[in-house]
Amino acid sequence: MSIQILDGAWGTQLQQRGLETGAHPDLWNLSRPDKVREVAESYVNAGSNIILTNTFGATRFTLGRHGYEDKVADINRAGVRISREAAKGKAKVFASVGPTGVMLLTGTATPDDLYSAFLEQVQAIALEEPDGIVIETMSDPAEAVLAVKAAKTTGLTVAACMVFDSGKNKDRTMMGTTPEQAAEQLSAAGADIIGSNCGQGIDGFIPVCKRMRAATDKPLWMKANAGLPEIVDGKAVYVQTPEKFAEKALELIAAGADYIGGCCGTSPEFIKCLALSACGKA
C-alpha cells in the first residue's frame, strides 16, 4: 500500500484557538464547532489523507469528570460530523477513542464497565459513518483490547495504538508490554491496523516500528511526538522542526510504517513537510 499521511496534534491547536488549559477539548464539538472545524481543515489543507475527530476523551468516564456523562452520543456524533464536513471528500475520517483514565488494576471499574463505556462511544460514532476508528494512546493492553473489541462491533476499520515510553530503552508500555506482545494482543482482539502514538519523539519510534513489523503483517500506524518538550517560561515547548521530523519519517517508512502522522507538539506545518517528504505531495 502507498504511505498514508495522518494528521497532527489536536489539543495544542485548539489551545491556540482559545481552549483554556484544563478544559475538556471534546466539549467544543457542541460549544465551538467552528474552531474544531478549523483544526480539521488545517490538516486536510496540509496534505493529510486521514484526519481524526475531536472525540479522544468522549467516553462516559472522561466526560463524567466534567459533568457531561449524559452527552456521550451528542459529543461523539458532532465530532465525526465536523471532521467529515472539513474533509470534504479529500481525506478519510477515523474517529479517535482514547483511554478512560481508569486503571483496571485498581478495581475501581471492571472490564465490563470499560467495555460498556467504549461500546456506547463507538455506537454513537458509527451512526455518523466515519471511515474507521482509531484506539489510541493506550498504556494498558487489557483496556486496549476491550476498546478494540467494542469498536469491531461497528463493522468499521479499526486501528489500535499503544504508548511505548517506559523501560530502559523506552520500548515498553507503562504496564511493561513490548511491541511484539502488543502486536500479538491487538491482532488477536481483531484490530485491522496496529501501531503506536505519543510517548516519545520520532527517533524512538523507529526501533519500535521495526519490532512491530517483524511481529505482524498488518499495516502499521505511527504518530510520534515532536521530540521531547523543554520547559520555557513554565510551558512545554517542542523544539524539533517540521523539516527534521519529516526527514526522520523516511527512516520510519523504511522501518515498515504504512500510516504516518504526528502527535504532541506537531502542527499542520509538520504534516505539510511530512507529506512533501514522504509522498512528494504539494
C-alpha positions in Angstrom: 0.0 0.0 0.0 1.1 3.6 -0.5 2.1 5.6 2.5 -0.9 7.3 4.1 -0.4 10.7 5.8 -2.2 11.2 9.1 -2.9 14.4 10.9 -1.0 16.0 13.8 -1.8 17.2 17.3 -5.3 18.5 18.1 -5.1 19.7 21.7 -2.4 22.3 21.2 -4.2 23.5 18.0 -7.4 24.0 20.0 -5.5 25.8 22.7 -4.1 28.2 20.1 -7.7 28.9 19.3 -8.7 29.7 22.9 -9.2 26.4 24.7 -8.2 27.0 28.3 -5.7 24.7 30.0 -7.6 22.0 31.9 -10.7 22.5 29.8 -12.1 19.3 28.1 -11.5 19.7 24.3 -14.3 17.4 23.3 -16.9 19.8 24.7 -16.0 22.2 21.9 -17.8 19.9 19.5 -21.0 21.4 20.8 -19.9 24.8 22.0 -17.3 25.9 19.4 -17.7 23.6 16.4 -16.3 26.4 14.1 -12.9 26.2 15.9 -12.8 22.4 15.9 -13.6 22.5 12.1 -10.7 24.9 11.6 -8.3 22.4 13.1 -9.6 19.6 10.9 -9.5 21.8 7.8 -5.9 22.9 8.5 -4.8 19.2 8.4 -6.7 18.5 5.2 -5.1 21.5 3.6 -1.7 20.4 4.8 -1.9 17.1 3.0 -3.4 14.6 5.4 -5.0 11.6 3.8 -6.7 10.7 7.1 -7.8 13.1 9.8 -9.1 12.2 13.2 -12.0 13.6 15.2 -12.2 15.6 18.4 -13.5 12.7 20.4 -10.4 11.3 22.2 -11.9 11.8 25.6 -15.6 11.2 24.9 -16.4 8.1 27.0 -18.8 8.4 29.9 -15.8 8.1 32.2 -13.9 11.0 30.8 -16.9 13.2 30.1 -18.2 12.4 33.6 -15.3 14.1 35.2 -16.6 17.3 33.7 -20.3 16.6 34.4 -21.2 15.7 30.8 -21.7 11.9 31.0 -25.2 12.4 29.5 -23.7 14.0 26.4 -21.7 11.0 25.1 -23.8 10.5 22.0 -24.1 14.2 21.2 -20.4 14.9 21.5 -19.2 11.9 19.5 -21.7 12.3 16.7 -20.9 16.0 16.4 -17.1 15.2 16.4 -17.5 12.9 13.4 -19.8 15.3 11.5 -17.3 18.2 12.0 -14.4 16.2 10.6 -16.4 14.8 7.7 -17.5 18.3 6.8 -13.9 19.5 7.0 -12.6 16.6 4.9 -15.0 17.4 2.0 -14.1 14.0 0.5 -10.5 14.9 0.2 -9.5 12.9 3.3 -10.8 9.9 5.2 -12.0 10.3 8.8 -11.0 8.0 11.6 -12.8 8.6 14.9 -10.5 8.9 17.9 -11.1 6.8 21.0 -8.7 7.3 23.9 -8.3 5.7 27.3 -10.9 6.1 30.0 -8.4 7.2 32.6 -9.4 4.2 34.8 -6.8 1.6 35.8 -8.3 -1.8 35.8 -5.7 -3.0 38.3 -7.2 -0.6 41.0 -10.5 -2.3 40.9 -12.4 0.9 40.6 -14.1 -0.4 37.4 -14.5 -3.8 35.9 -13.6 -4.9 32.4 -17.4 -5.0 31.7 -17.7 -1.4 32.8 -15.0 -0.3 30.4 -16.3 -2.4 27.5 -19.8 -0.9 28.1 -18.4 2.7 28.0 -16.4 2.0 24.8 -19.4 0.4 23.2 -21.6 3.4 24.0 -19.0 5.7 22.4 -18.3 3.7 19.2 -22.0 3.0 18.6 -22.6 6.8 18.6 -19.6 7.3 16.4 -20.8 4.7 13.9 -24.1 6.5 13.4 -22.2 9.2 11.6 -20.4 6.7 9.3 -16.7 7.6 9.6 -14.2 5.6 7.6 -12.7 4.0 10.7 -11.9 4.2 14.4 -8.5 4.6 16.0 -8.0 3.4 19.5 -5.0 5.5 20.6 -2.7 6.5 23.4 -3.3 3.2 25.3 -0.9 2.1 28.0 -2.8 -0.9 29.3 -3.2 -3.7 26.7 -6.2 -5.0 28.6 -8.0 -1.7 28.1 -6.9 -1.5 24.5 -8.3 -5.0 23.8 -11.6 -4.1 25.3 -11.8 -0.9 23.2 -10.9 -2.8 20.0 -13.5 -5.5 20.6 -16.1 -2.8 21.2 -15.1 -0.9 18.0 -15.1 -4.1 15.9 -18.9 -4.5 16.6 -19.4 -1.4 14.3 -18.1 -3.1 11.2 -15.7 -0.2 10.7 -11.9 -0.5 10.1 -10.2 -0.4 13.5 -6.6 0.8 14.2 -5.2 0.3 17.7 -2.1 2.1 19.1 -0.1 1.8 22.3 2.2 4.2 24.0 5.8 3.0 24.4 7.6 5.3 26.8 8.8 3.1 29.6 11.7 0.9 30.4 15.5 1.4 29.9 15.1 1.7 26.1 11.6 3.3 26.1 10.3 0.2 24.3 7.6 -0.9 26.7 4.2 0.5 27.8 3.7 1.6 31.3 2.4 -1.9 32.0 5.6 -3.5 30.7 4.1 -4.6 27.3 6.7 -5.0 24.5 6.0 -4.1 20.8 5.8 -7.8 20.0 3.3 -8.5 22.8 1.2 -5.5 21.7 1.2 -6.7 18.1 0.0 -10.1 19.2 -2.7 -9.0 21.6 -4.1 -6.2 19.4 -4.2 -8.5 16.4 -5.9 -11.2 18.4 -8.5 -8.7 19.5 -9.3 -8.0 15.9 -7.5 -4.8 15.1 -7.1 -4.2 11.3 -4.2 -1.8 11.8 -1.8 -1.6 14.8 0.8 0.8 15.9 2.0 3.4 18.4 1.4 7.1 19.2 2.6 9.6 21.7 5.1 9.0 24.5 8.3 10.0 22.7 9.9 11.5 19.7 10.2 10.0 16.2 13.7 8.6 16.9 12.3 6.2 19.5 9.5 5.1 17.1 12.0 3.7 14.6 13.1 0.6 16.6 9.5 0.1 17.9 8.2 0.1 14.3 10.9 -2.4 13.2 10.0 -4.7 16.0 6.2 -4.5 15.3 6.9 -5.1 11.6 8.8 -8.2 12.4 5.9 -9.4 14.6 3.0 -8.8 12.3 2.0 -8.4 8.6 -0.8 -5.9 9.5 -0.5 -2.3 8.4 1.4 -0.1 10.9 0.2 3.3 12.2 2.8 5.6 13.7 2.3 9.1 15.2 5.3 10.3 17.1 5.7 13.4 19.2 7.8 16.4 18.0 10.7 15.3 20.2 10.7 15.8 23.9 9.4 19.1 25.3 11.5 21.7 27.1 10.1 23.9 29.8 10.3 27.6 28.8 8.6 30.2 31.0 6.6 27.4 32.6 5.3 26.0 29.4 6.2 22.9 27.5 7.9 23.8 24.2 8.7 21.3 21.5 11.9 22.3 19.7 12.1 19.8 16.9 11.5 21.4 13.5 8.9 20.2 10.9 11.8 19.6 8.5 13.8 17.4 10.8 10.6 15.5 11.8 9.9 14.8 8.1 13.5 13.7 7.4 13.3 11.2 10.2 9.9 10.0 8.9 11.7 8.5 5.9 13.5 6.2 8.4 10.2 5.3 9.9 8.8 4.4 6.5 11.9 2.2 5.9 11.2 0.5 9.2 7.8 -0.6 7.9 5.3 2.2 8.7 2.3 2.5 6.4 0.4 5.3 8.2 2.5 8.3 9.4 1.4 11.4 11.3 2.3 13.4 14.4 1.2 13.6 18.0 2.0 16.1 20.7 3.9 19.2 19.6 3.2 18.7 15.9 1.1 21.0 13.7 -0.2 21.4 10.1 3.3 22.6 9.2 4.7 19.3 10.3 2.1 17.4 8.2 2.9 19.6 5.2 6.6 18.8 5.4 5.8 15.1 6.1 3.6 14.9 3.0 6.2 16.6 0.8 8.9 14.3 2.1 7.1 11.0 2.2 4.9 11.4 -0.9 6.2 14.3 -2.9 2.8 16.0 -2.4 2.3 19.7 -2.9 
